[in-house]
Amino acid sequence: MNLGPVEVAEIAAEAAQEKKSKNTCILDLRGLSSITDYFVICSVTSDVQGRAVADNVQEELSKSGADVWFVEGYEHAKWILLDYVDVVVHVFEEETRDFYGLDRLWGDAPRAKLSTAAKKGKKK
């Protein structure tokens, strides 16, 4: 299956919320950045939860045919980055998210709406 960036972002957000991530959002960076099309940003309360979220995102996207290109920060899990080229998933511990402020840094980026399933953290 060949997924587009929107689908990758939506599946990633849904998978993060299945593991009880908080404040999950999708930022649409098209036209604002040449690095990637979307950021998926979420918060977790511990390193264990961070790794569980990252693992679930990778597992759900792999089932759909999208494999991660690069992973950074998994060992310490304060900020785990999953690079899917057109979509970059950021899994932050809450304090780390507040410190780096990607939401503020990319404040001009439109926020894509999460599907109802993603908001509830359940599969469609």
Sequence and secondary structure as in RCSB ss.txt:
>XXXX:A:sequence
MNLGPVEVAEIAAEAAQEKKSKNTCILDLRGLSSITDYFVICSVTSDVQGRAVADNVQEELSKSGADVWFVEGYE
HAKWILLDYVDVVVHVFEEETRDFYGLDRLWGDAPRAKLSTAAKKGKKK
>XXXX:A:secstr
    HHHHHHHHHHHHHHTT EEEEEEE TTT SS SEEEEEEESSHHHHHHHHHHHHHHHHHTT   SEEESTT
T SEEEEE SSEEEEEEEHHHHHHH HHHHTTTS EE   HHHHHT   
